[in-house]
Amino acid sequence: MRRHWVLVTGLLVLLYLFLPIFVVAALSFNEPSSRLSYDFHRFTLDNWANPCGPGDMCDAVGRSIEIALLATLIATVLGTLMAFALARHRFRGRDATNLLIFMPMATPEVVMGSSLLALFVAGGVSLGFWTVVVAHVMFCVSFVVVTVKARLAGLDPRLEEAAMDLYAGEWQTFYRITLPLVAPGIVAAALLSFSLSFDDFIITNFNSGTTVTFPMYVWGAAQRGIPPQVNVIGTAMFLIAVLIVVAGEIINRRRAA
Amino acid sequence: MSVAAIGAGTGSKQNEPPQKTGRAWLPYLLLLPAGLWLLLFFALPLVQLGATSLYDPTGSLSTGYAMTWSFGNYPEALDAYKWHFLRSLGYAAVATAICLLLGYPLAYAIAHRAGRWKNVLLVGVIAPFFTSFLIRTLAWKTILSDNGPLVEALRTLHLLGADGRLLATPTAVIMGLVYNFLPFMVLPLYASLERLDQRLLEAAGDLYAGPVSTFWKVTLPLSMPGVVAGTLLTFIPATGDYINAELLGTPREYMIGNVIDSAFLVRLDYPQAAALSFLLMAVVLLVVFVYVRRSGTEEIL
C-alpha cells in the first residue's frame, strides 16, 4: 500500500485538474433557469444543435481563429530562425538574446499588456485587430524559440555530418535532413502558439480597442449572463485538441514502427 | 507540447554550439527579425511604461499628458493600493505553496510510478489547457456555487464560515489560482524528477535511510531546479492575475491586476496605472532575484 500512495495522490490531483472539464461538458447540455445562473437546471440538446445562437459569439470565435493563425505563422517563422541562431551558432550577444527570450516568460501578463498599451497610446496607434496580432506574436515568440531550440539540441549531429560526407551540399542537407528532423518541434511550437494566442485574455484586453475576440466575448458575457453555448465551444475546443494529440501520437507510432 | 518548452527551460547550462567558421553575420541575420520584434514590442513598451508613470498626474487622455518627471506618482499609488499589492503577493504565495504540495506527488507519480501510462498522464496534466482559461474558471463558479453539492456537503460538516459560502471568498480566489497554474508547477517538477536516478534512492535505502529521510536528503535536493522553476512559473503569473479575483471573488478580494486594469481601461488614469504596473514588475523581479539567489540555482535563469 505504501508504495502506491504516491500514485493514488497523483491520480486524485489529476482528477481535480479534470473536474472543471466535466462541468463544462455537462453545462453544454444545460438549459439554465436564468441568464445569470451557473447551476445545472435541465438537460437539453439545443445548445449543440444551435451553437451560434447568441448573436456575435461565433464572430468572436472566427476572429480569434484568424488572429491566432496570423500570430502563429509570424511567431513560428521568427522564433524558428532565432532558435537556429541560438542552437547552431556561437556569437557575441548570445546571453543578451537569451535574456530577451526569457524576460517575456517571466513578466506578468498585466505588465506586458499595459506597457504595450502605453506605447500604442503614446505613439497614436489606434487599437484593433492588428495591435492584438502584434501583441500575440510578441508573447508567442519566446515559447517557439524555447521549444524549437530544445528539439535542435536533441538532434544527433552525426546525421548531418553523414549527409555532408555523402556529398550533400549545405542547402540539401538542411532541406532533406535537418528540417524534417526539426519539423516535430516546429509543429509543437506552432500548436502551442495557436493555443496561447486563441486563449489569451489579459494582454488582448489592453490592446484590442473595440475588437472582440472569443475570450473577450466570454469576459463580457460573464458580466451580463453567460449563454450556455459558450460551454459548447469550450467542450468542442477540448475534443479537437484531444483529437490532434491522439492523431499526433498515432503518426509518431507509425513512424517508429 | 509545452512539456518540451518547460523541460528545456529547466535544464542546466546548455552545451555551447560548435564554432562554425566563416559567415559570422549569419546568426545575426537569423535572430534579427525576432530580436527586433521583442525589442520593439516588449522592451520599448517597458521604457514607455516607465515614462508614462512619470507623467503629470493632472493631465488626461483627451488633453494630453506632460512629462514632468513626477516621481511622486509612485508613493501616491503605493499608498492608495498597498493592500492590493500585499493581497496579490499573499494569495500568490499561498497558491504557490499549495501547488507545490499537490504538484509534487503528481509529478513524482508520472515520472516513476506511471510505467507505460506516462505520456497519457502528461497529456492529462496539460489537457485542462485545451479549453479556455475563462471557461474553466467559470466552471469553478458552478462547482463552488451556493446551491452546489460541494457547499452543501461542507455546510453539513460545519466546515464553512458564518455566511456559509465558498464563492466570493478569499478561499475561492486562491483555489482558482491553484487550479489555473498547477500545470506550470507539475511540468518542471516532472522534468527534473524524471532525471532522478532510481539507484540513488536504492543506495539511500541500503544505507538504512527510511523513506522520509531519503526524501528529504536525496529526492528533494536533487529536484530543486524543478522546484525553483515550478514555483516561479506559478508565482509570477498568479501575482499578476486578476481573472480569478474578478470571477470567483468580490471587490474585497481584488488583486493589484484588477486595479491596474481599471486604472488603464476604466478610470483612464494613465500615470497612476503605469506606476502601479511598473511597481508590480519591480516587485516580481525582486522576489524572483532574491528567491533564486537564496535557493542557489542561478543557472536556471
Chai-1 contact restraints between the chains, C-beta under 6 A:
chainA,res_idxA,chainB,res_idxB,connection_type,confidence,min_distance_angstrom,max_distance_angstrom,comment,restraint_id
A,V6,B,P105,contact,1.0,0.0,6.0,A-B,restraint_1
A,V6,B,Y108,contact,1.0,0.0,6.0,A-B,restraint_2
A,V6,B,A109,contact,1.0,0.0,6.0,A-B,restraint_3
A,V6,B,R113,contact,1.0,0.0,6.0,A-B,restraint_4
A,L7,B,A109,contact,1.0,0.0,6.0,A-B,restraint_5
A,L7,B,R113,contact,1.0,0.0,6.0,A-B,restraint_6
A,T9,B,P105,contact,1.0,0.0,6.0,A-B,restraint_7
A,G10,B,P105,contact,1.0,0.0,6.0,A-B,restraint_8
A,G10,B,L106,contact,1.0,0.0,6.0,A-B,restraint_9
A,G10,B,A109,contact,1.0,0.0,6.0,A-B,restraint_10
A,V13,B,L102,contact,1.0,0.0,6.0,A-B,restraint_11
A,V13,B,L106,contact,1.0,0.0,6.0,A-B,restraint_12
A,L14,B,G124,contact,1.0,0.0,6.0,A-B,restraint_13
A,L17,B,P128,contact,1.0,0.0,6.0,A-B,restraint_14
A,P20,B,R136,contact,1.0,0.0,6.0,A-B,restraint_15
A,P20,B,A139,contact,1.0,0.0,6.0,A-B,restraint_16
A,V23,B,A139,contact,1.0,0.0,6.0,A-B,restraint_17
A,V23,B,T142,contact,1.0,0.0,6.0,A-B,restraint_18
A,V23,B,I143,contact,1.0,0.0,6.0,A-B,restraint_19
A,V24,B,T131,contact,1.0,0.0,6.0,A-B,restraint_20
A,V24,B,I135,contact,1.0,0.0,6.0,A-B,restraint_21
A,V24,B,A139,contact,1.0,0.0,6.0,A-B,restraint_22
A,Y38,B,K141,contact,1.0,0.0,6.0,A-B,restraint_23
A,Y38,B,T142,contact,1.0,0.0,6.0,A-B,restraint_24
A,Y38,B,S145,contact,1.0,0.0,6.0,A-B,restraint_25
A,D39,B,S145,contact,1.0,0.0,6.0,A-B,restraint_26
A,D39,B,N147,contact,1.0,0.0,6.0,A-B,restraint_27
A,L78,B,P33,contact,1.0,0.0,6.0,A-B,restraint_28
A,L78,B,A34,contact,1.0,0.0,6.0,A-B,restraint_29
A,G79,B,A34,contact,1.0,0.0,6.0,A-B,restraint_30
A,L81,B,L30,contact,1.0,0.0,6.0,A-B,restraint_31
A,M82,B,L31,contact,1.0,0.0,6.0,A-B,restraint_32
A,M82,B,A34,contact,1.0,0.0,6.0,A-B,restraint_33
A,F84,B,L30,contact,1.0,0.0,6.0,A-B,restraint_34
A,A85,B,P27,contact,1.0,0.0,6.0,A-B,restraint_35
A,A85,B,L30,contact,1.0,0.0,6.0,A-B,restraint_36
A,A85,B,L31,contact,1.0,0.0,6.0,A-B,restraint_37
A,R88,B,P17,contact,1.0,0.0,6.0,A-B,restraint_38
A,H89,B,P27,contact,1.0,0.0,6.0,A-B,restraint_39
A,R90,B,P17,contact,1.0,0.0,6.0,A-B,restraint_40
A,R90,B,Q19,contact,1.0,0.0,6.0,A-B,restraint_41
A,F91,B,P27,contact,1.0,0.0,6.0,A-B,restraint_42
A,T97,B,L31,contact,1.0,0.0,6.0,A-B,restraint_43
A,L100,B,L38,contact,1.0,0.0,6.0,A-B,restraint_44
A,P104,B,F42,contact,1.0,0.0,6.0,A-B,restraint_45
A,A106,B,I236,contact,1.0,0.0,6.0,A-B,restraint_46
A,P108,B,I236,contact,1.0,0.0,6.0,A-B,restraint_47
A,P108,B,G240,contact,1.0,0.0,6.0,A-B,restraint_48
A,P108,B,V284,contact,1.0,0.0,6.0,A-B,restraint_49
A,E109,B,G240,contact,1.0,0.0,6.0,A-B,restraint_50
A,V110,B,G240,contact,1.0,0.0,6.0,A-B,restraint_51
A,V110,B,G257,contact,1.0,0.0,6.0,A-B,restraint_52
A,V110,B,I260,contact,1.0,0.0,6.0,A-B,restraint_53
A,V111,B,S277,contact,1.0,0.0,6.0,A-B,restraint_54
A,V111,B,L280,contact,1.0,0.0,6.0,A-B,restraint_55
A,V111,B,M281,contact,1.0,0.0,6.0,A-B,restraint_56
A,S114,B,I260,contact,1.0,0.0,6.0,A-B,restraint_57
A,S114,B,F264,contact,1.0,0.0,6.0,A-B,restraint_58
A,S114,B,S277,contact,1.0,0.0,6.0,A-B,restraint_59
A,S115,B,P45,contact,1.0,0.0,6.0,A-B,restraint_60
A,S115,B,L46,contact,1.0,0.0,6.0,A-B,restraint_61
A,S115,B,L49,contact,1.0,0.0,6.0,A-B,restraint_62
A,L116,B,P45,contact,1.0,0.0,6.0,A-B,restraint_63
A,A118,B,Q48,contact,1.0,0.0,6.0,A-B,restraint_64
A,A118,B,L49,contact,1.0,0.0,6.0,A-B,restraint_65
A,A118,B,T52,contact,1.0,0.0,6.0,A-B,restraint_66
A,A118,B,A274,contact,1.0,0.0,6.0,A-B,restraint_67
A,L119,B,P45,contact,1.0,0.0,6.0,A-B,restraint_68
A,L119,B,Q48,contact,1.0,0.0,6.0,A-B,restraint_69
A,A122,B,Q48,contact,1.0,0.0,6.0,A-B,restraint_70
A,V134,B,F41,contact,1.0,0.0,6.0,A-B,restraint_71
A,M138,B,F41,contact,1.0,0.0,6.0,A-B,restraint_72
A,M138,B,F42,contact,1.0,0.0,6.0,A-B,restraint_73
A,V141,B,A34,contact,1.0,0.0,6.0,A-B,restraint_74
A,F143,B,A5,contact,1.0,0.0,6.0,A-B,restraint_75
A,V146,B,A5,contact,1.0,0.0,6.0,A-B,restraint_76
A,V146,B,A8,contact,1.0,0.0,6.0,A-B,restraint_77
A,V146,B,G9,contact,1.0,0.0,6.0,A-B,restraint_78
A,T147,B,A4,contact,1.0,0.0,6.0,A-B,restraint_79
A,T147,B,A5,contact,1.0,0.0,6.0,A-B,restraint_80
A,A150,B,A4,contact,1.0,0.0,6.0,A-B,restraint_81
A,A150,B,A8,contact,1.0,0.0,6.0,A-B,restraint_82
A,A188,B,M1,contact,1.0,0.0,6.0,A-B,restraint_83
A,L191,B,M1,contact,1.0,0.0,6.0,A-B,restraint_84
A,L192,B,M1,contact,1.0,0.0,6.0,A-B,restraint_85
A,L192,B,S2,contact,1.0,0.0,6.0,A-B,restraint_86
A,D199,B,S132,contact,1.0,0.0,6.0,A-B,restraint_87
A,D199,B,F133,contact,1.0,0.0,6.0,A-B,restraint_88
A,P215,B,L134,contact,1.0,0.0,6.0,A-B,restraint_89
A,V218,B,L134,contact,1.0,0.0,6.0,A-B,restraint_90
A,G234,B,T131,contact,1.0,0.0,6.0,A-B,restraint_91
A,G234,B,S132,contact,1.0,0.0,6.0,A-B,restraint_92
A,G234,B,I135,contact,1.0,0.0,6.0,A-B,restraint_93
A,M237,B,T131,contact,1.0,0.0,6.0,A-B,restraint_94
A,F238,B,F130,contact,1.0,0.0,6.0,A-B,restraint_95
A,F238,B,T131,contact,1.0,0.0,6.0,A-B,restraint_96
A,A241,B,F130,contact,1.0,0.0,6.0,A-B,restraint_97
A,V245,B,V123,contact,1.0,0.0,6.0,A-B,restraint_98
